[in-house]
Every structure is written in structure tokens, then in C-alpha cells.
Amino acid sequence: MITVLTPTYNRAHTLERLFESLLLQNVPFEWLVIDDGSRDGTGELIERLSLSAPFPIRYLWQENSGKHVAVNTGVRLAEGEWIFIVDSDDVLTGEALQIVQDTAAELPPTVLGFVYRRMYPDRKLIGAQIDQDAPLKLTPTQAATLLKGDLAYVFRTETLWQNPFPVIAGETFVPELYLWNRISDQGEIFYYPSKAIYITEYLDDGYSKNFKSNLKRNPRGFALFYRDQFFRETSPLRKLKTAIRYLQCLMYEVLR
């Protein structure tokens, strides 16, 4: 079984759209919703959706701690062999979980995760357009450079259980790429560069559109990432940019 893990925070106005896309799936899965302190009626919404859902829905509310902590919580509770993290303001294509199940069934145990593309609501791929069906063996850093956009990651539950996100007191964010890279140090991750199964709409209050303010609020989490990322980059220019970001994090930490 697949666990669709959705961390959420004040997204009652978008969760039903994700639920409707889950109704289109035709393989066994569970929907695990970890509510990171919402105050907008998310719990009542999930309770209502559960009454008509043809698949199991589990919901847990926690004090606001950040998406990465919500993911840690969900990993501990997940019952599926694979975890597909799907954000609360996004949706899946109708065949998404069938593709995930078929792909997972074919992979050797050395593969710890696999990745498909995301697309905009108009069905255009996010990032670089690559016409290749065969999977690529890449590190997340290599994939970020090649594909240039947000991706849809699926990991073995055991792998995520063994590699939780670091939790930093007083902060609520650690970049996901930090953990994905550490997982790739332990085993293979396959990337499918031309197939999208995940539809993303960038909202004005989301992480992507609020990078600078998020960096200021979470300098230690970002510093952890940029320090690690410096040694993973191979391009001198990217190393320089990463070093500048790291110094920026140190400055924000001092000024806090």
C-alpha cells in the first residue's frame, strides 16, 4: 500500500481539491493528513470528507512546528510501504498512484526512492522540458540542476523513518533537498524526466513565493542545508552562490 502523506497548515480552502483528485485513483492507498496547527476548520473538513471516502483517511493535529516536523510525524504513523508526500495545495493526476504502484513493484531494494515531474495547472512541465522516458540515476543535487523545478518524490517508508528531518528549536523550516541528498548517499534514486503525475499551483502565501522571509525566520535550518550543499555542488558558480547564501544565514542568525 501507498501512503499519501499531506502536511498542511491553514489549507482548508484547498484540501478538498486534493481529495477530489484522490477519488480518481484506482489502487489501494491511505491518505495521512498531518495538521501543523491549523485554525481554519481543517479538522472538521477532514472529518466530513472521511464520511464519503472510499479509502482510509487518518488525521492528526499537532502544534505548529513546520512542514518538516509534520513529515517526521507522518512517517512514524504511515502504514504504507512507500510514502508519496503531496502538499495540501496541490493535486494528483488521475493515474498518479497507479504509476507509483507500478514503478515501485519493478524496483530493486537498492533503490530508496523514485521521482516524477510536476506540472502547472495548464499541464506544462515545471522546469526543463526533457524528452526521455527511461529513468535516470541522479543525486537530488544533480536533478535540481538538470530538471530545474519542483519534483514529485516517493520514498520507501523505512528509508524516511531512518532519516528524519532535523528539528531546530525556534525554527519551522529545513529545505527538503538537505534530506533527499542524505538519502541519496545511502542508495539510488531514480528520476523519470518526462512524465508528470503531480499538479502544482504556487499560491501567494506558499514557501516558493516567500523565500526571503522564510530564510530570515529560519537561518539555522537554511545554514544547515547550504553548508552541506556547498560540498555537493560541482560548478564554481553554484558553489559561490551557495557560500553567499550560507553567509547570509549567519548574518540573519546574528541579527535575530
C-alpha positions as CSV (number, residue, x, y, z in Angstrom):
1,M,0.0,0.0,0.0
2,I,1.0,3.6,-0.7
3,T,0.7,6.3,2.0
4,V,-0.1,9.7,0.5
5,L,1.3,12.0,3.2
6,T,-0.1,15.5,3.3
7,P,1.4,18.1,5.8
8,T,-1.0,21.0,6.0
9,Y,-1.4,24.4,7.7
10,N,-4.5,26.5,7.2
11,R,-5.3,25.0,3.8
12,A,-9.0,24.0,4.4
13,H,-9.7,26.0,1.2
14,T,-7.5,23.8,-1.0
15,L,-7.6,20.3,0.7
16,E,-11.0,19.4,-0.9
17,R,-9.4,19.8,-4.3
18,L,-6.7,17.3,-3.4
19,F,-9.3,15.0,-2.0
20,E,-11.2,15.1,-5.3
21,S,-8.0,14.1,-7.2
22,L,-7.5,11.2,-4.8
23,L,-11.0,10.0,-5.6
24,L,-9.8,9.3,-9.1
25,Q,-7.1,6.8,-8.0
26,N,-7.7,3.1,-8.5
27,V,-5.1,1.4,-6.4
28,P,-5.1,0.8,-2.6
29,F,-3.7,3.7,-0.6
30,E,-4.2,5.6,2.6
31,W,-4.4,9.4,3.0
32,L,-2.5,10.6,6.1
33,V,-3.1,14.2,6.9
34,I,-0.8,15.9,9.5
35,D,-2.2,19.2,10.5
36,D,0.6,21.5,11.6
37,G,-1.6,23.7,13.9
38,S,-4.3,24.9,11.6
39,R,-7.0,27.2,13.0
40,D,-9.3,27.3,9.9
41,G,-11.5,24.3,10.4
42,T,-9.2,21.8,8.7
43,G,-10.1,19.1,11.2
44,E,-13.8,19.5,10.6
45,L,-13.3,19.3,6.8
46,I,-11.3,16.1,7.0
47,E,-14.0,14.6,9.3
48,R,-16.6,15.4,6.7
49,L,-14.6,14.1,3.8
50,S,-13.9,10.9,5.7
51,L,-17.6,10.1,5.8
52,S,-17.7,9.5,2.0
53,A,-14.1,8.5,1.2
54,P,-13.6,5.1,-0.4
55,F,-10.1,4.9,1.0
56,P,-8.8,5.2,4.6
57,I,-8.1,8.7,5.9
58,R,-6.2,9.4,9.1
59,Y,-5.8,12.8,10.6
60,L,-3.6,14.2,13.3
61,W,-3.3,17.7,14.7
62,Q,0.0,19.0,16.1
63,E,1.2,22.3,17.5
64,N,2.7,24.4,14.7
65,S,6.3,23.2,14.2
66,G,6.9,23.3,10.4
67,K,6.3,21.1,7.4
68,H,9.4,19.1,8.1
69,V,8.3,18.2,11.6
70,A,4.8,17.3,10.2
71,V,6.6,15.0,7.7
72,N,8.5,13.3,10.6
73,T,5.2,12.7,12.4
74,G,3.6,11.3,9.3
75,V,6.5,8.9,8.6
76,R,6.1,7.5,12.1
77,L,2.4,6.8,11.5
78,A,2.5,5.7,7.9
79,E,1.3,2.2,7.2
80,G,2.2,2.0,3.5
81,E,5.5,0.6,2.2
82,W,6.0,3.8,0.2
83,I,5.4,7.4,1.1
84,F,4.3,10.0,-1.5
85,I,4.4,13.5,0.0
86,V,1.7,15.6,-1.6
87,D,1.3,19.2,-0.5
88,S,-2.1,20.4,0.7
89,D,-2.5,23.0,-2.1
90,D,-1.6,20.6,-4.9
91,V,-3.4,17.7,-6.8
92,L,-2.5,14.5,-8.5
93,T,-3.3,13.3,-12.0
94,G,-5.9,10.5,-12.2
95,E,-3.3,7.8,-13.0
96,A,-0.7,9.1,-10.5
97,L,-0.9,6.3,-7.8
98,Q,-1.2,3.6,-10.5
99,I,2.1,4.8,-11.9
100,V,3.6,5.0,-8.4
101,Q,2.5,1.4,-7.6
102,D,3.7,0.0,-11.0
103,T,7.1,1.7,-10.6
104,A,7.6,0.6,-7.0
105,A,6.8,-3.0,-8.0
106,E,9.7,-3.0,-10.5
107,L,12.5,-1.5,-8.4
108,P,15.3,-3.5,-6.7
109,P,15.8,-2.9,-3.0
110,T,18.9,-0.8,-3.7
111,V,16.5,2.0,-4.9
112,L,15.4,4.0,-2.0
113,G,13.2,6.4,-3.9
114,F,11.9,7.5,-7.3
115,V,10.8,10.8,-8.7
116,Y,8.4,12.0,-11.3
117,R,7.8,15.5,-12.6
118,R,5.4,18.2,-11.5
119,M,3.4,20.4,-13.9
120,Y,1.4,23.6,-13.8
121,P,-2.4,23.5,-14.0
122,D,-2.1,24.2,-17.7
123,R,-0.2,20.8,-17.9
124,K,3.1,22.4,-18.8
125,L,6.1,20.8,-17.1
126,I,7.7,22.8,-14.3
127,G,11.3,23.3,-15.2
128,A,13.3,21.9,-18.1
129,Q,11.5,20.1,-20.9
130,I,13.3,16.7,-21.4
131,D,12.1,14.2,-23.9
132,Q,13.2,10.9,-22.3
133,D,11.2,8.0,-20.9
134,A,14.0,5.9,-19.4
135,P,14.8,6.7,-15.8
136,L,18.0,8.5,-14.8
137,K,20.1,7.6,-11.8
138,L,20.9,11.0,-10.2
139,T,21.5,12.7,-6.9
140,P,18.9,15.3,-5.9
141,T,21.5,18.0,-6.5
142,Q,22.2,16.7,-10.0
143,A,18.4,16.5,-10.6
144,A,17.8,20.1,-9.4
145,T,20.5,21.3,-11.9
146,L,19.2,19.2,-14.8
147,L,15.4,19.5,-14.3
148,K,15.3,23.0,-12.8
149,G,12.0,22.7,-10.9
150,D,10.0,21.2,-8.1
151,L,9.7,17.4,-8.3
152,A,7.4,14.6,-7.0
153,Y,9.4,12.4,-4.6
154,V,8.3,9.0,-3.5
155,F,10.4,7.2,-0.8
156,R,10.4,3.9,1.0
157,T,8.8,4.4,4.3
158,E,11.7,2.6,6.1
159,T,14.1,5.0,4.5
160,L,12.3,8.1,5.7
161,W,11.9,6.5,9.1
162,Q,15.7,6.0,9.3
163,N,16.4,9.6,8.1
164,P,14.1,12.1,9.9
165,F,14.4,15.8,9.2
166,P,16.5,17.6,11.8
167,V,14.4,19.7,14.3
168,I,15.8,23.1,15.3
169,A,14.4,24.8,18.3
170,G,12.6,28.1,17.4
171,E,12.5,27.4,13.7
172,T,9.9,25.8,11.4
173,F,11.7,25.0,8.2
174,V,14.6,22.9,6.8
175,P,14.9,22.6,3.0
176,E,13.8,19.2,1.8
177,L,16.8,18.9,-0.6
178,Y,19.0,18.6,2.5
179,L,17.4,15.3,3.5
180,W,16.9,14.0,-0.1
181,N,20.6,14.4,-0.7
182,R,21.5,12.5,2.5
183,I,19.2,9.7,1.4
184,S,20.9,9.5,-2.0
185,D,24.2,9.0,-0.1
186,Q,22.8,5.7,1.1
187,G,21.2,4.3,-2.0
188,E,19.9,5.0,-5.5
189,I,17.1,7.4,-6.5
190,F,15.6,7.0,-10.0
191,Y,14.2,10.1,-11.9
192,Y,11.7,9.9,-14.7
193,P,12.4,13.1,-16.5
194,S,9.5,13.5,-18.9
195,K,6.4,12.2,-17.0
196,A,4.4,14.4,-14.7
197,I,1.9,13.0,-12.2
198,Y,1.6,15.9,-9.8
199,I,-0.1,19.3,-10.5
200,T,1.3,22.4,-8.6
201,E,-0.2,25.8,-8.2
202,Y,2.1,28.3,-6.5
203,L,0.0,30.3,-4.0
204,D,0.9,33.8,-2.8
205,D,1.4,32.6,0.8
206,G,3.4,29.5,-0.1
207,Y,7.1,28.7,0.6
208,S,8.1,29.2,-3.0
209,K,6.9,32.8,-3.2
210,N,8.1,33.8,0.2
211,F,11.7,32.5,0.1
212,K,13.4,35.6,1.6
213,S,11.1,35.9,4.6
214,N,11.3,32.2,5.2
215,L,15.1,32.4,5.1
216,K,15.1,35.2,7.7
217,R,12.8,33.2,10.0
218,N,14.8,30.0,9.7
219,P,18.5,30.9,9.3
220,R,19.9,27.8,11.1
221,G,17.8,25.4,9.1
222,F,18.9,27.0,5.9
223,A,22.5,27.3,7.0
224,L,22.5,23.5,7.7
225,F,21.4,23.0,4.1
226,Y,23.7,25.5,2.4
227,R,26.8,24.3,4.4
228,D,26.1,20.7,3.2
229,Q,25.2,21.8,-0.3
230,F,28.5,23.7,-0.8
231,F,30.3,20.4,-0.9
232,R,27.9,18.8,-3.3
233,E,27.9,21.4,-6.0
234,T,30.5,20.9,-8.8
235,S,30.1,24.2,-10.6
236,P,32.3,27.0,-9.2
237,L,29.4,29.5,-9.8
238,R,26.9,27.4,-7.9
239,K,29.5,26.9,-5.1
240,L,29.9,30.6,-4.8
241,K,26.1,31.2,-4.7
242,T,25.7,28.6,-2.0
243,A,28.5,30.1,0.0
244,I,26.9,33.6,-0.2
245,R,23.6,32.1,1.0
246,Y,25.3,30.4,3.9
247,L,26.9,33.7,4.9
248,Q,23.5,35.4,4.6
249,C,22.1,32.8,7.0
250,L,24.8,33.6,9.5
251,M,24.0,37.3,9.2
252,Y,20.3,36.7,9.8
253,E,21.2,34.5,12.8
254,V,23.2,37.3,14.4
255,L,20.6,39.9,13.7
256,R,17.7,37.9,15.2
